């Protein structure tokens, strides 16, 4: 993921209730981490995002630290743009994802609880 830090996100499946862990790039934002549900510009949201919307409580692993978090969707346009541009500066291919899809790519802030 270039210069973008990696985290492991563990969500609870919205249908199965089982734990699902995915590696994600993340942007440090205040006391939390911003994640981008780009799904490489696909026209559908990734499963981990749908799981977070259904149950915003999750855990992340950052290096050897496991942190309980709660997701809050980032809806403020200025914040969305600033964070997305930070992601683009770290991983250039993020610039193309909005061009590939008609959906608004969601961003979520994972804050420690």
C-alpha positions as CSV (number, residue, x, y, z in Angstrom):
1,X,0.0,0.0,0.0
2,X,2.9,2.4,-0.6
3,X,3.3,4.8,2.3
4,X,-0.1,4.1,3.7
5,X,-0.1,2.4,7.1
6,X,-1.8,-1.0,7.4
7,X,-4.3,-2.2,10.0
8,X,-6.2,-5.4,10.5
9,X,-9.9,-4.7,10.9
10,X,-12.1,-7.3,12.6
11,X,-15.9,-6.8,12.2
12,X,-18.9,-8.9,13.1
13,X,-20.7,-10.4,10.1
14,X,-24.0,-8.7,9.6
15,X,-25.6,-12.0,8.4
16,X,-23.5,-14.7,10.2
17,X,-22.5,-12.9,13.4
18,X,-19.0,-14.4,12.9
19,X,-15.8,-12.4,13.1
20,X,-14.2,-11.3,9.8
21,X,-10.7,-9.8,9.6
22,X,-9.4,-7.9,6.6
23,X,-6.2,-6.0,6.1
24,X,-6.8,-2.3,5.1
25,X,-4.8,0.8,4.4
26,X,-5.7,3.5,6.9
27,X,-5.1,7.2,7.4
28,X,-4.3,8.4,10.9
29,X,-6.9,10.9,11.9
30,X,-6.7,12.4,15.4
31,X,-7.0,9.6,18.0
32,X,-8.4,7.2,15.4
33,X,-7.9,5.8,11.9
34,X,-9.9,6.7,8.8
35,X,-10.7,3.8,6.4
36,X,-11.8,4.1,2.8
37,X,-14.5,1.7,1.4
38,X,-13.2,2.1,-2.1
39,X,-13.3,-1.6,-3.1
40,X,-11.0,-0.7,-6.0
41,X,-13.7,1.5,-7.4
42,X,-16.3,-1.3,-7.7
43,X,-20.0,-0.3,-7.9
44,X,-20.8,-2.1,-4.6
45,X,-19.6,-1.5,-1.1
46,X,-17.1,-4.0,0.4
47,X,-18.5,-6.5,2.9
48,X,-16.4,-5.1,5.7
49,X,-18.1,-1.7,5.3
50,X,-21.6,-3.2,5.3
51,X,-20.6,-5.1,8.4
52,X,-19.5,-1.9,10.1
53,X,-22.7,0.0,9.1
54,X,-24.7,-2.9,10.6
55,X,-22.5,-3.1,13.8
56,X,-20.1,-0.2,14.2
57,X,-18.3,-1.9,17.1
58,X,-15.0,-3.6,15.9
59,X,-11.4,-4.1,16.7
60,X,-8.3,-3.1,14.8
61,X,-4.8,-4.3,15.1
62,X,-2.0,-1.7,14.6
63,X,1.3,-3.4,14.7
64,X,1.1,-5.5,17.9
65,X,-1.6,-3.5,19.5
66,X,-5.3,-4.5,19.4
67,X,-7.7,-1.7,19.9
68,X,-11.5,-1.8,20.4
69,X,-13.1,0.9,18.1
70,X,-16.4,2.3,17.0
71,X,-16.9,3.5,13.4
72,X,-18.5,6.8,12.6
73,X,-19.1,7.6,9.0
74,X,-17.3,10.7,7.8
75,X,-19.9,12.8,6.0
76,X,-18.6,16.3,6.3
77,X,-17.5,17.2,2.7
78,X,-14.4,19.1,3.8
79,X,-13.2,16.3,6.0
80,X,-14.0,13.7,3.4
81,X,-12.0,15.5,0.8
82,X,-9.0,16.2,3.0
83,X,-8.8,12.6,4.2
84,X,-9.3,11.2,0.7
85,X,-6.6,13.5,-0.7
86,X,-4.2,12.3,2.0
87,X,-4.9,8.8,0.9
88,X,-4.2,9.7,-2.7
89,X,-0.9,11.3,-1.7
90,X,0.1,8.0,-0.1
91,X,-1.4,5.6,-2.8
92,X,-1.9,7.2,-6.2
93,X,-4.4,4.7,-7.5
94,X,-7.0,6.0,-5.0
95,X,-7.3,9.0,-7.4
96,X,-8.9,6.7,-10.1
97,X,-11.5,4.9,-7.9
98,X,-14.2,7.7,-7.8
99,X,-14.0,7.8,-11.7
100,X,-14.7,4.0,-11.9
101,X,-17.9,4.0,-9.9
102,X,-21.2,6.0,-9.6
103,X,-21.4,5.5,-5.8
104,X,-20.0,7.9,-3.3
105,X,-17.0,6.0,-1.7
106,X,-17.7,6.0,2.0
107,X,-15.1,6.9,4.6
108,X,-15.3,5.8,8.2
109,X,-13.4,7.0,11.3
110,X,-12.5,4.2,13.7
111,X,-12.1,5.7,17.2
112,X,-11.0,3.9,20.3
113,X,-13.7,3.1,22.8
